[in-house]
Amino acid sequence: MKVKNYLGILFLATAAIGCVSPPENFPSAPEISFSRVEFVPIQGAPDSLIVSVDFKDAEGDLGLGPRDFNPPFQPFDYVLTETGSRISYSNRPPDAPSYNPRDWRILDPVLDNVTVRDTLWIRPNPDHNNIFVRFFIKRGGDYQEFVWEGPPYYTTFNGRFPRILTDDRERAIEGNISYGMLSSGWQAIFRNDTIRLDVQIQDRQLNRSNTVSTPDFTLNQVTRR
């Protein structure tokens, strides 16, 4: 397998929502249930693996907007020394990871009107995202997690879906979220493997939902015809 063919994996989130007048016992932490999973090959472009979940939430504080990048939703935090200094790759300690696009960020800070290019150690912030997807391959009756964050991919299919309500007025809602993950490598990586996805979502108060699992499937079984 040529690893370089599968780096730079992208994701895309869309939401289709129905707001209702639900019973008063809707959960404060979001509650989800599995809806469907579908694989959509796209000629000349990355293919899409789409997982959909139904949700209920008492406050309606689901989704993140294009301006939701301040704490606690920042993309990452800098790893600091005991004295509070940022750690560059050239001065990294022995326990620092080797360079990879997940743990290191190339920045162009401006100091005294001079651009100083540097590579700094970072720690991705999980709360930057609000939908979390784990992949499992089933072999011999056992599930083994397929970890995207480690070598050789150093990526993630966790992502963000947009705000469901356009204002901050609390009200109970329910609906469906379809989350499409784009990659040119789905078929080459999983081929005929039996796989399963585990999905969670998170509201803006950082309350995580329950975890739901898809049924076992192969890409061929869920391909859109």
N, CA and C atoms as a LAMMPS dump frame, in Angstrom:
ITEM: TIMESTEP
0
ITEM: NUMBER OF ATOMS
675
ITEM: BOX BOUNDS ff ff ff
-5.0000000000000000e+02 5.0000000000000000e+02
-5.0000000000000000e+02 5.0000000000000000e+02
-5.0000000000000000e+02 5.0000000000000000e+02
ITEM: ATOMS id mol type element x y z
1 1 1 N 0.832 -1.194 0
2 1 2 C 0 0 0
3 1 3 C 0.868 1.245 0
4 2 1 N 0.576 2.186 -0.888
5 2 2 C 1.298 3.441 -0.907
6 2 3 C 0.598 4.43 0.001
7 3 1 N 1.215 4.684 1.143
8 3 2 C 0.567 5.501 2.163
9 3 3 C 0.227 6.878 1.636
10 4 1 N 1.091 7.433 0.801
11 4 2 C 0.895 8.811 0.369
12 4 3 C -0.42 8.995 -0.384
13 5 1 N -0.984 7.925 -0.914
14 5 2 C -2.231 8.05 -1.647
15 5 3 C -3.416 8.346 -0.74
16 6 1 N -3.252 8.139 0.564
17 6 2 C -4.407 8.224 1.451
18 6 3 C -4.258 9.298 2.524
19 7 1 N -3.229 10.102 2.454
20 7 2 C -3.093 11.192 3.406
21 7 3 C -3.995 12.343 2.993
22 8 1 N -4.214 13.251 3.919
23 8 2 C -5.055 14.389 3.629
24 8 3 C -6.511 14.021 3.495
25 9 1 N -6.989 13.084 4.302
26 9 2 C -8.383 12.662 4.259
27 9 3 C -9.267 13.788 4.768
28 10 1 N -10.388 14.001 4.088
29 10 2 C -11.272 15.115 4.394
30 10 3 C -12.58 14.618 4.988
31 11 1 N -13.329 15.53 5.601
32 11 2 C -14.659 15.175 6.067
33 11 3 C -15.625 16.305 5.773
34 12 1 N -16.904 15.983 5.746
35 12 2 C -17.947 16.946 5.439
36 12 3 C -19.151 16.615 6.299
37 13 1 N -19.741 17.618 6.924
38 13 2 C -20.909 17.385 7.763
39 13 3 C -22.105 18.151 7.222
40 14 1 N -23.264 17.515 7.224
41 14 2 C -24.511 18.178 6.876
42 14 3 C -25.547 17.793 7.903
43 15 1 N -26.548 18.62 8.073
44 15 2 C -27.586 18.328 9.059
45 15 3 C -28.96 18.56 8.451
46 16 1 N -29.858 17.622 8.673
47 16 2 C -31.25 17.784 8.28
48 16 3 C -32.077 17.682 9.557
49 17 1 N -32.776 18.746 9.916
50 17 2 C -33.321 18.874 11.263
51 17 3 C -34.831 19.069 11.239
52 18 1 N -35.526 18.453 12.206
53 18 2 C -36.918 18.748 12.434
54 18 3 C -37.116 19.227 13.862
55 19 1 N -37.628 20.421 14.059
56 19 2 C -37.893 20.954 15.398
57 19 3 C -39.348 20.664 15.752
58 20 1 N -39.579 20.217 16.957
59 20 2 C -40.914 19.779 17.348
60 20 3 C -41.25 20.312 18.723
61 21 1 N -42.429 19.971 19.199
62 21 2 C -42.814 20.246 20.582
63 21 3 C -42.796 18.911 21.32
64 22 1 N -41.611 18.527 21.812
65 22 2 C -41.452 17.178 22.351
66 22 3 C -41.88 17.104 23.814
67 23 1 N -41.936 15.905 24.358
68 23 2 C -42.244 15.757 25.78
69 23 3 C -41.171 16.395 26.644
70 24 1 N -41.515 16.689 27.889
71 24 2 C -40.607 17.403 28.782
72 24 3 C -39.444 16.546 29.253
73 25 1 N -39.491 15.26 29.011
74 25 2 C -38.43 14.375 29.518
75 25 3 C -37.317 14.172 28.505
76 26 1 N -37.181 15.05 27.509
77 26 2 C -36.046 14.955 26.6
78 26 3 C -34.759 15.104 27.4
79 27 1 N -33.691 14.413 27.007
80 27 2 C -32.456 14.423 27.795
81 27 3 C -31.684 15.726 27.645
82 28 1 N -31.012 16.138 28.738
83 28 2 C -30.148 17.322 28.671
84 28 3 C -28.898 17.02 27.859
85 29 1 N -28.27 15.859 28.109
86 29 2 C -27.207 15.391 27.218
87 29 3 C -27.881 14.8 25.984
88 30 1 N -27.344 15.067 24.787
89 30 2 C -28.011 14.546 23.588
90 30 3 C -28.13 13.029 23.612
91 31 1 N -29.212 12.566 23.035
92 31 2 C -29.459 11.124 22.933
93 31 3 C -29.591 10.783 21.455
94 32 1 N -28.852 9.766 21.003
95 32 2 C -28.867 9.429 19.583
96 32 3 C -29.207 7.962 19.379
97 33 1 N -29.671 7.658 18.171
98 33 2 C -29.914 6.275 17.751
99 33 3 C -29.468 6.145 16.297
100 34 1 N -29.052 4.955 15.935
101 34 2 C -28.552 4.725 14.58
102 34 3 C -29.682 4.834 13.569
103 35 1 N -29.382 5.481 12.434
104 35 2 C -30.352 5.603 11.361
105 35 3 C -29.932 4.799 10.133
106 36 1 N -28.766 5.118 9.541
107 36 2 C -28.331 4.381 8.355
108 36 3 C -26.858 4.67 8.082
109 37 1 N -26.25 3.836 7.218
110 37 2 C -24.892 4.055 6.741
111 37 3 C -24.889 3.759 5.248
112 38 1 N -24.148 4.569 4.49
113 38 2 C -24.169 4.455 3.035
114 38 3 C -22.804 4.828 2.475
115 39 1 N -22.369 4.103 1.445
116 39 2 C -21.117 4.405 0.76
117 39 3 C -21.444 4.91 -0.637
118 40 1 N -20.881 6.081 -0.986
119 40 2 C -21.189 6.708 -2.268
120 40 3 C -19.898 6.91 -3.055
121 41 1 N -19.587 6.021 -4.02
122 41 2 C -18.418 6.241 -4.873
123 41 3 C -18.659 7.446 -5.783
124 42 1 N -17.635 8.267 -5.948
125 42 2 C -17.749 9.466 -6.771
126 42 3 C -16.604 9.467 -7.778
127 43 1 N -16.924 9.369 -9.041
128 43 2 C -15.901 9.301 -10.074
129 43 3 C -15.138 10.616 -10.165
130 44 1 N -13.81 10.519 -10.11
131 44 2 C -12.969 11.705 -10.238
132 44 3 C -12.888 12.56 -9.002
133 45 1 N -13.411 12.075 -7.869
134 45 2 C -13.394 12.851 -6.622
135 45 3 C -13.372 11.874 -5.45
136 46 1 N -13.065 12.364 -4.224
137 46 2 C -13.096 11.464 -3.065
138 46 3 C -14.47 10.831 -2.874
139 47 1 N -14.479 9.554 -2.51
140 47 2 C -15.727 8.86 -2.209
141 47 3 C -16.243 9.291 -0.836
142 48 1 N -17.527 9.053 -0.6
143 48 2 C -18.153 9.501 0.648
144 48 3 C -18.729 8.32 1.414
145 49 1 N -18.358 8.216 2.68
146 49 2 C -18.956 7.252 3.599
147 49 3 C -19.841 8.051 4.551
148 50 1 N -21.145 7.811 4.5
149 50 2 C -22.125 8.637 5.206
150 50 3 C -22.764 7.825 6.321
151 51 1 N -22.713 8.351 7.536
152 51 2 C -23.416 7.728 8.654
153 51 3 C -24.451 8.73 9.162
154 52 1 N -25.651 8.241 9.441
155 52 2 C -26.746 9.101 9.884
156 52 3 C -27.268 8.622 11.225
157 53 1 N -27.551 9.585 12.1
158 53 2 C -28.111 9.273 13.417
159 53 3 C -29.311 10.171 13.674
160 54 1 N -30.294 9.639 14.391
161 54 2 C -31.405 10.437 14.896
162 54 3 C -31.039 10.938 16.288
163 55 1 N -31.52 12.126 16.655
164 55 2 C -31.142 12.697 17.947
165 55 3 C -32.336 13.329 18.65
166 56 1 N -32.19 13.457 19.976
167 56 2 C -33.094 14.231 20.822
168 56 3 C -32.232 15.051 21.765
169 57 1 N -32.653 16.294 22.05
170 57 2 C -31.889 17.135 22.97
171 57 3 C -32.824 18.156 23.603
172 58 1 N -32.711 18.318 24.915
173 58 2 C -33.643 19.164 25.651
174 58 3 C -33.412 20.655 25.423
175 59 1 N -32.138 21.071 25.273
176 59 2 C -31.847 22.503 25.163
177 59 3 C -31.661 22.99 23.728
178 60 1 N -31.423 22.084 22.801
179 60 2 C -31.229 22.485 21.419
180 60 3 C -29.869 23.088 21.132
181 61 1 N -28.911 22.904 22.053
182 61 2 C -27.589 23.519 21.872
183 61 3 C -26.64 22.583 21.13
184 62 1 N -27.053 22.185 19.951
185 62 2 C -26.267 21.273 19.128
186 62 3 C -25.696 22.012 17.921
187 63 1 N -24.476 21.653 17.559
188 63 2 C -23.844 22.24 16.392
189 63 3 C -22.881 23.359 16.746
190 64 1 N -21.909 23.567 15.876
191 64 2 C -20.911 24.62 16.039
192 64 3 C -20.878 25.465 14.778
193 65 1 N -20.795 26.788 14.971
194 65 2 C -20.8 27.708 13.849
195 65 3 C -19.399 28.064 13.396
196 66 1 N -19.28 28.805 12.307
197 66 2 C -17.965 29.182 11.771
198 66 3 C -17.17 30.089 12.698
199 67 1 N -17.824 30.698 13.689
200 67 2 C -17.109 31.553 14.636
201 67 3 C -16.823 30.862 15.962
202 68 1 N -17.198 29.625 16.082
203 68 2 C -16.995 28.889 17.336
204 68 3 C -15.597 28.275 17.362
205 69 1 N -14.597 29.155 17.543
206 69 2 C -13.205 28.705 17.592
207 69 3 C -12.504 29.163 18.868
208 70 1 N -13.204 29.923 19.694
209 70 2 C -12.63 30.323 20.976
210 70 3 C -12.813 29.203 21.987
211 71 1 N -11.996 29.197 23.082
212 71 2 C -12.156 28.167 24.102
213 71 3 C -13.605 28.073 24.559
214 72 1 N -14.13 26.859 24.709
215 72 2 C -13.402 25.572 24.722
216 72 3 C -13.337 24.877 23.366
217 73 1 N -13.588 25.621 22.259
218 73 2 C -13.693 24.995 20.944
219 73 3 C -12.455 25.226 20.074
220 74 1 N -11.347 25.688 20.661
221 74 2 C -10.137 25.944 19.888
222 74 3 C -9.633 24.654 19.238
223 75 1 N -8.982 24.745 18.073
224 75 2 C -8.525 23.522 17.392
225 75 3 C -7.463 22.751 18.158
226 76 1 N -6.575 23.459 18.875
227 76 2 C -5.486 22.785 19.575
228 76 3 C -4.958 23.672 20.683
229 77 1 N -4.149 23.055 21.544
230 77 2 C -3.413 23.774 22.579
231 77 3 C -1.931 23.502 22.381
232 78 1 N -1.109 24.476 22.744
233 78 2 C 0.332 24.266 22.679
234 78 3 C 0.784 23.421 23.863
235 79 1 N 1.687 22.503 23.62
236 79 2 C 2.351 21.79 24.701
237 79 3 C 3.432 22.726 25.241
238 80 1 N 3.452 22.933 26.568
239 80 2 C 4.333 23.92 27.173
240 80 3 C 5.365 23.265 28.085
241 81 1 N 6.468 23.949 28.251
242 81 2 C 7.472 23.521 29.227
243 81 3 C 6.975 23.865 30.628
244 82 1 N 7.72 23.444 31.647
245 82 2 C 7.341 23.759 33.027
246 82 3 C 7.328 25.255 33.284
247 83 1 N 8.075 26.003 32.495
248 83 2 C 8.102 27.46 32.657
249 83 3 C 7.09 28.16 31.763
250 84 1 N 6.287 27.389 31.041
251 84 2 C 5.23 27.976 30.232
252 84 3 C 5.642 28.356 28.826
253 85 1 N 6.791 27.895 28.363
254 85 2 C 7.245 28.223 27.011
255 85 3 C 6.749 27.174 26.011
256 86 1 N 6.508 27.62 24.79
257 86 2 C 6.144 26.699 23.731
258 86 3 C 7.372 25.88 23.309
259 87 1 N 7.127 24.69 22.786
260 87 2 C 8.216 23.771 22.452
261 87 3 C 8.343 23.668 20.942
262 88 1 N 9.507 24.061 20.423
263 88 2 C 9.757 23.964 18.991
264 88 3 C 10.379 22.603 18.672
265 89 1 N 10.278 22.226 17.409
266 89 2 C 10.8 20.913 17.012
267 89 3 C 12.312 20.835 17.179
268 90 1 N 12.993 21.943 16.935
269 90 2 C 14.454 21.938 17.041
270 90 3 C 14.926 21.809 18.484
271 91 1 N 14.058 22.165 19.449
272 91 2 C 14.421 22.091 20.871
273 91 3 C 13.512 21.124 21.628
274 92 1 N 12.999 20.113 20.938
275 92 2 C 12.04 19.194 21.56
276 92 3 C 12.731 18.303 22.588
277 93 1 N 12.037 17.931 23.649
278 93 2 C 12.592 17.015 24.649
279 93 3 C 12.582 15.58 24.131
280 94 1 N 13.265 14.672 24.819
281 94 2 C 13.352 13.272 24.351
282 94 3 C 11.996 12.58 24.237
283 95 1 N 11.011 12.978 25.043
284 95 2 C 9.727 12.302 25.008
285 95 3 C 8.787 12.865 23.949
286 96 1 N 9.216 13.851 23.188
287 96 2 C 8.363 14.433 22.146
288 96 3 C 8.258 13.481 20.958
289 97 1 N 7.115 13.478 20.28
290 97 2 C 6.971 12.607 19.109
291 97 3 C 7.808 13.111 17.942
292 98 1 N 8.142 12.213 17.031
293 98 2 C 8.779 12.622 15.793
294 98 3 C 7.802 13.477 14.993
295 99 1 N 8.349 14.201 14.015
296 99 2 C 7.464 15.1 13.267
297 99 3 C 6.347 14.326 12.575
298 100 1 N 5.147 14.838 12.729
299 100 2 C 3.993 14.358 11.984
300 100 3 C 2.976 15.49 11.955
301 101 1 N 2.043 15.484 11.001
302 101 2 C 1.128 16.615 10.848
303 101 3 C 0.051 16.71 11.91
304 102 1 N -0.009 15.738 12.812
305 102 2 C -1.006 15.81 13.881
306 102 3 C -0.441 16.487 15.129
307 103 1 N 0.797 16.165 15.501
308 103 2 C 1.376 16.656 16.76
309 103 3 C 2.211 17.916 16.604
310 104 1 N 2.497 18.295 15.373
311 104 2 C 3.337 19.471 15.147
312 104 3 C 2.64 20.41 14.17
313 105 1 N 2.753 21.693 14.426
314 105 2 C 2.142 22.697 13.571
315 105 3 C 3.19 23.701 13.125
316 106 1 N 3.294 23.875 11.798
317 106 2 C 4.235 24.847 11.25
318 106 3 C 3.563 26.212 11.256
319 107 1 N 4.162 27.152 11.977
320 107 2 C 3.576 28.476 12.142
321 107 3 C 4.53 29.544 11.62
322 108 1 N 3.961 30.687 11.296
323 108 2 C 4.745 31.831 10.827
324 108 3 C 4.493 33.02 11.749
325 109 1 N 4.967 32.967 12.997
326 109 2 C 4.761 34.121 13.888
327 109 3 C 5.6 35.311 13.448
328 110 1 N 5.082 36.506 13.704
329 110 2 C 5.796 37.733 13.366
330 110 3 C 6.368 38.333 14.635
331 111 1 N 7.684 38.463 14.696
332 111 2 C 8.374 39.04 15.841
333 111 3 C 9.181 40.238 15.37
334 112 1 N 8.881 41.417 15.935
335 112 2 C 9.588 42.648 15.546
336 112 3 C 9.532 42.847 14.039
337 113 1 N 8.333 42.638 13.474
338 113 2 C 8.09 42.833 12.042
339 113 3 C 8.869 41.86 11.153
340 114 1 N 9.399 40.801 11.733
341 114 2 C 10.109 39.788 10.974
342 114 3 C 9.37 38.459 11.111
343 115 1 N 9.078 37.808 9.994
344 115 2 C 8.402 36.512 10.035
345 115 3 C 9.395 35.433 10.41
346 116 1 N 9.095 34.712 11.488
347 116 2 C 9.979 33.655 11.972
348 116 3 C 9.232 32.329 11.829
349 117 1 N 9.634 31.521 10.879
350 117 2 C 8.966 30.239 10.649
351 117 3 C 9.413 29.244 11.709
352 118 1 N 8.447 28.584 12.366
353 118 2 C 8.789 27.639 13.414
354 118 3 C 7.786 26.502 13.415
355 119 1 N 8.202 25.386 13.971
356 119 2 C 7.344 24.21 14.088
357 119 3 C 7.166 23.916 15.563
358 120 1 N 5.923 23.978 16.048
359 120 2 C 5.644 23.898 17.474
360 120 3 C 4.82 22.648 17.8
361 121 1 N 5.084 22.111 18.971
362 121 2 C 4.381 20.929 19.465
363 121 3 C 3 21.346 19.935
364 122 1 N 1.981 20.652 19.44
365 122 2 C 0.609 20.964 19.821
366 122 3 C -0.095 19.712 20.32
367 123 1 N -1.23 19.937 20.968
368 123 2 C -2.094 18.827 21.388
369 123 3 C -3.493 19.128 20.857
370 124 1 N -4.008 18.331 19.902
371 124 2 C -5.351 18.588 19.371
372 124 3 C -6.388 18.61 20.484
373 125 1 N -7.325 19.545 20.385
374 125 2 C -8.375 19.69 21.385
375 125 3 C -9.603 18.902 20.948
376 126 1 N -9.972 17.837 21.656
377 126 2 C -11.122 17.033 21.224
378 126 3 C -12.42 17.824 21.193
379 127 1 N -12.536 18.88 22.023
380 127 2 C -13.767 19.651 22.072
381 127 3 C -13.903 20.63 20.911
382 128 1 N -12.897 20.674 20.028
383 128 2 C -13.05 21.432 18.79
384 128 3 C -14.116 20.787 17.909
385 129 1 N -14.305 19.487 18.067
386 129 2 C -15.273 18.733 17.273
387 129 3 C -16.541 18.47 18.068
388 130 1 N -17.587 18.077 17.35
389 130 2 C -18.829 17.726 18.043
390 130 3 C -19.447 16.425 17.548
391 131 1 N -18.756 15.742 16.628
392 131 2 C -19.179 14.397 16.248
393 131 3 C -17.928 13.521 16.198
394 132 1 N -18.028 12.339 16.759
395 132 2 C -16.858 11.483 16.97
396 132 3 C -17.163 10.101 16.389
397 133 1 N -16.275 9.628 15.517
398 133 2 C -16.499 8.361 14.825
399 133 3 C -15.277 7.467 15.006
400 134 1 N -15.507 6.263 15.484
401 134 2 C -14.454 5.259 15.618
402 134 3 C -14.746 4.123 14.647
403 135 1 N -13.676 3.575 14.08
404 135 2 C -13.767 2.521 13.081
405 135 3 C -13.269 1.208 13.663
406 136 1 N -13.98 0.118 13.362
407 136 2 C -13.579 -1.214 13.818
408 136 3 C -13.661 -2.184 12.651
409 137 1 N -12.653 -3.053 12.546
410 137 2 C -12.652 -4.132 11.561
411 137 3 C -12.929 -5.443 12.294
412 138 1 N -13.809 -6.256 11.744
413 138 2 C -14.173 -7.529 12.366
414 138 3 C -13.423 -8.657 11.683
415 139 1 N -12.625 -9.366 12.465
416 139 2 C -11.872 -10.5 11.938
417 139 3 C -11.946 -11.644 12.944
418 140 1 N -12.382 -12.802 12.46
419 140 2 C -12.485 -13.957 13.335
420 140 3 C -13.454 -13.764 14.478
421 141 1 N -14.472 -12.954 14.271
422 141 2 C -15.47 -12.713 15.308
423 141 3 C -15.103 -11.637 16.298
424 142 1 N -13.881 -11.091 16.217
425 142 2 C -13.431 -10.045 17.13
426 142 3 C -13.279 -8.725 16.385
427 143 1 N -13.503 -7.638 17.104
428 143 2 C -13.36 -6.306 16.528
429 143 3 C -12.012 -5.715 16.924
430 144 1 N -11.334 -5.149 15.946
431 144 2 C -10.07 -4.457 16.194
432 144 3 C -10.218 -3.023 15.695
433 145 1 N -9.913 -2.063 16.574
434 145 2 C -10.089 -0.673 16.17
435 145 3 C -9.056 -0.271 15.121
436 146 1 N -9.516 0.426 14.093
437 146 2 C -8.642 0.993 13.077
438 146 3 C -8.349 2.427 13.506
439 147 1 N -7.119 2.694 13.912
440 147 2 C -6.769 3.983 14.52
441 147 3 C -6.203 4.909 13.448
442 148 1 N -6.942 5.945 13.119
443 148 2 C -6.502 6.912 12.115
444 148 3 C -5.448 7.872 12.667
445 149 1 N -5.487 8.135 13.971
446 149 2 C -4.628 9.176 14.538
447 149 3 C -3.145 8.821 14.514
448 150 1 N -2.81 7.557 14.48
449 150 2 C -1.416 7.132 14.497
450 150 3 C -0.852 6.978 13.097
451 151 1 N 0.39 6.454 13.002
452 151 2 C 1.002 6.254 11.701
453 151 3 C 0.247 5.174 10.921
454 152 1 N 0.162 5.288 9.594
455 152 2 C 0.808 6.307 8.755
456 152 3 C -0.073 7.488 8.415
457 153 1 N -1.294 7.563 9.002
458 153 2 C -2.267 8.553 8.52
459 153 3 C -2.235 9.878 9.291
460 154 1 N -2.109 9.804 10.609
461 154 2 C -2.067 11.001 11.456
462 154 3 C -3.232 11.944 11.145
463 155 1 N -4.426 11.386 11.123
464 155 2 C -5.597 12.198 10.818
465 155 3 C -6.734 11.766 11.733
466 156 1 N -7.926 12.256 11.481
467 156 2 C -9.098 11.871 12.264
468 156 3 C -10.336 12.066 11.407
469 157 1 N -11.359 11.275 11.68
470 157 2 C -12.649 11.5 11.048
471 157 3 C -13.651 12.093 12.037
472 158 1 N -13.188 12.503 13.211
473 158 2 C -14.015 13.341 14.059
474 158 3 C -14.174 14.691 13.366
475 159 1 N -15.302 15.326 13.55
476 159 2 C -15.531 16.581 12.842
477 159 3 C -16.582 17.44 13.506
478 160 1 N -17.084 18.408 12.743
479 160 2 C -18.047 19.373 13.257
480 160 3 C -19.262 19.427 12.329
481 161 1 N -20.459 19.386 12.916
482 161 2 C -21.658 19.68 12.144
483 161 3 C -22.161 21.059 12.56
484 162 1 N -22.845 21.768 11.677
485 162 2 C -23.205 23.168 11.946
486 162 3 C -24.302 23.301 12.986
487 163 1 N -24.444 24.539 13.495
488 163 2 C -25.506 24.821 14.468
489 163 3 C -26.862 24.462 13.879
490 164 1 N -27.673 23.816 14.704
491 164 2 C -28.982 23.384 14.257
492 164 3 C -29.994 24.51 14.378
493 165 1 N -29.951 25.257 15.466
494 165 2 C -30.83 26.4 15.66
495 165 3 C -30.057 27.683 15.396
496 166 1 N -30.721 28.682 14.853
497 166 2 C -30.043 29.923 14.481
498 166 3 C -29.966 30.919 15.63
499 167 1 N -30.585 30.614 16.761
500 167 2 C -30.498 31.499 17.925
501 167 3 C -30.138 30.662 19.144
502 168 1 N -29.907 31.327 20.277
503 168 2 C -29.489 30.63 21.492
504 168 3 C -30.643 30.391 22.458
505 169 1 N -31.873 30.572 22.016
506 169 2 C -33.015 30.315 22.885
507 169 3 C -33.151 28.818 23.105
508 170 1 N -33.204 28.403 24.372
509 170 2 C -33.282 26.976 24.675
510 170 3 C -34.655 26.417 24.331
511 171 1 N -34.655 25.296 23.608
512 171 2 C -35.889 24.57 23.352
513 171 3 C -35.533 23.155 22.899
514 172 1 N -36.405 22.239 23.234
515 172 2 C -36.151 20.836 22.922
516 172 3 C -36.331 20.594 21.431
517 173 1 N -35.449 19.781 20.864
518 173 2 C -35.511 19.465 19.439
519 173 3 C -35.202 17.989 19.221
520 174 1 N -35.617 17.505 18.066
521 174 2 C -35.216 16.188 17.614
522 174 3 C -35.061 16.242 16.108
523 175 1 N -34.306 15.317 15.548
524 175 2 C -34.076 15.337 14.11
525 175 3 C -33.066 14.294 13.703
526 176 1 N -32.407 14.549 12.575
527 176 2 C -31.461 13.599 12.007
528 176 3 C -30.227 14.34 11.53
529 177 1 N -29.065 13.773 11.781
530 177 2 C -27.796 14.316 11.299
531 177 3 C -27.176 13.286 10.368
532 178 1 N -26.84 13.697 9.157
533 178 2 C -26.098 12.856 8.213
534 178 3 C -24.698 13.424 8.09
535 179 1 N -23.721 12.581 8.343
536 179 2 C -22.327 13.014 8.413
537 179 3 C -21.531 12.269 7.361
538 180 1 N -21.02 12.997 6.378
539 180 2 C -20.303 12.384 5.273
540 180 3 C -18.802 12.555 5.42
541 181 1 N -18.063 11.457 5.321
542 181 2 C -16.609 11.462 5.454
543 181 3 C -15.999 11.151 4.093
544 182 1 N -15.154 12.039 3.599
545 182 2 C -14.637 11.949 2.241
546 182 3 C -13.219 11.404 2.211
547 183 1 N -12.959 10.461 1.301
548 183 2 C -11.617 9.915 1.144
549 183 3 C -11.509 9.221 -0.205
550 184 1 N -10.338 9.31 -0.819
551 184 2 C -10.066 8.54 -2.031
552 184 3 C -9.549 7.148 -1.693
553 185 1 N -9.431 6.826 -0.394
554 185 2 C -8.814 5.568 0.008
555 185 3 C -9.729 4.544 0.626
556 186 1 N -11.047 4.814 0.7
557 186 2 C -11.929 3.863 1.386
558 186 3 C -11.799 2.446 0.835
559 187 1 N -11.933 2.315 -0.482
560 187 2 C -11.962 0.968 -1.069
561 187 3 C -10.595 0.289 -1.01
562 188 1 N -9.528 1.065 -1.132
563 188 2 C -8.199 0.468 -1.063
564 188 3 C -7.846 0.032 0.354
565 189 1 N -8.315 0.763 1.349
566 189 2 C -7.981 0.438 2.739
567 189 3 C -8.836 -0.716 3.257
568 190 1 N -10.156 -0.654 3.042
569 190 2 C -11.042 -1.638 3.653
570 190 3 C -11.426 -2.781 2.722
571 191 1 N -11.357 -2.575 1.414
572 191 2 C -11.628 -3.626 0.438
573 191 3 C -12.901 -4.382 0.802
574 192 1 N -12.772 -5.672 1.145
575 192 2 C -13.941 -6.499 1.493
576 192 3 C -14.074 -6.706 3
577 193 1 N -13.375 -5.907 3.798
578 193 2 C -13.439 -6.064 5.249
579 193 3 C -14.85 -5.811 5.766
580 194 1 N -15.191 -6.53 6.831
581 194 2 C -16.415 -6.229 7.577
582 194 3 C -16.069 -5.181 8.613
583 195 1 N -16.772 -4.066 8.585
584 195 2 C -16.45 -2.959 9.485
585 195 3 C -17.681 -2.513 10.26
586 196 1 N -17.414 -1.751 11.309
587 196 2 C -18.462 -1.186 12.16
588 196 3 C -18.013 0.206 12.568
589 197 1 N -18.944 1.132 12.671
590 197 2 C -18.651 2.472 13.14
591 197 3 C -19.35 2.709 14.473
592 198 1 N -18.649 3.346 15.409
593 198 2 C -19.246 3.821 16.652
594 198 3 C -19.316 5.342 16.584
595 199 1 N -20.462 5.91 16.945
596 199 2 C -20.689 7.34 16.775
597 199 3 C -21.173 7.965 18.082
598 200 1 N -20.651 9.166 18.394
599 200 2 C -21.15 10.01 19.474
600 200 3 C -21.265 11.429 18.948
601 201 1 N -22.131 12.24 19.583
602 201 2 C -22.149 13.669 19.325
603 201 3 C -22.006 14.401 20.652
604 202 1 N -21.782 15.708 20.587
605 202 2 C -21.56 16.513 21.791
606 202 3 C -22.241 17.866 21.617
607 203 1 N -22.862 18.363 22.688
608 203 2 C -23.493 19.68 22.602
609 203 3 C -22.506 20.774 23.01
610 204 1 N -22.96 22.014 22.967
611 204 2 C -22.05 23.135 23.248
612 204 3 C -21.723 23.278 24.721
613 205 1 N -22.423 22.555 25.587
614 205 2 C -22.065 22.497 27.001
615 205 3 C -21.094 21.35 27.264
616 206 1 N -20.633 20.719 26.201
617 206 2 C -19.671 19.616 26.25
618 206 3 C -20.264 18.345 26.842
619 207 1 N -21.585 18.209 26.781
620 207 2 C -22.242 16.971 27.18
621 207 3 C -22.188 15.99 26.013
622 208 1 N -21.61 14.821 26.25
623 208 2 C -21.54 13.807 25.193
624 208 3 C -22.777 12.922 25.229
625 209 1 N -23.164 12.508 24.052
626 209 2 C -24.301 11.599 23.927
627 209 3 C -23.883 10.176 24.265
628 210 1 N -24.84 9.301 24.244
629 210 2 C -24.545 7.864 24.251
630 210 3 C -23.816 7.501 22.97
631 211 1 N -23.196 6.327 22.953
632 211 2 C -22.527 5.82 21.753
633 211 3 C -23.457 4.853 21.036
634 212 1 N -23.587 5.027 19.72
635 212 2 C -24.358 4.069 18.924
636 212 3 C -23.431 3.413 17.907
637 213 1 N -23.73 2.176 17.58
638 213 2 C -22.934 1.418 16.631
639 213 3 C -23.757 1.097 15.395
640 214 1 N -23.103 1.125 14.245
641 214 2 C -23.758 0.649 13.036
642 214 3 C -23.798 -0.87 13.063
643 215 1 N -24.66 -1.485 12.291
644 215 2 C -24.523 -2.93 12.077
645 215 3 C -23.219 -3.211 11.341
646 216 1 N -22.73 -4.438 11.41
647 216 2 C -21.578 -4.822 10.597
648 216 3 C -21.922 -4.629 9.12
649 217 1 N -20.933 -4.156 8.336
650 217 2 C -21.178 -3.979 6.908
651 217 3 C -19.865 -4.027 6.136
652 218 1 N -19.958 -4.32 4.856
653 218 2 C -18.867 -4.109 3.917
654 218 3 C -19.251 -2.914 3.045
655 219 1 N -18.267 -2.298 2.42
656 219 2 C -18.56 -1.15 1.568
657 219 3 C -19.522 -1.551 0.446
658 220 1 N -19.338 -2.744 -0.108
659 220 2 C -20.212 -3.189 -1.187
660 220 3 C -21.656 -3.306 -0.725
661 221 1 N -21.865 -3.764 0.497
662 221 2 C -23.23 -3.967 0.998
663 221 3 C -23.984 -2.653 1.166
664 222 1 N -23.274 -1.565 1.433
665 222 2 C -23.966 -0.296 1.688
666 222 3 C -23.751 0.716 0.566
667 223 1 N -23.248 0.255 -0.582
668 223 2 C -23.009 1.155 -1.708
669 223 3 C -24.321 1.639 -2.31
670 224 1 N -24.397 2.937 -2.544
671 224 2 C -25.577 3.502 -3.2
672 224 3 C -25.618 3.053 -4.65
673 225 1 N -26.735 2.466 -5.047
674 225 2 C -26.872 1.92 -6.414
675 225 3 C -27.529 2.928 -7.337
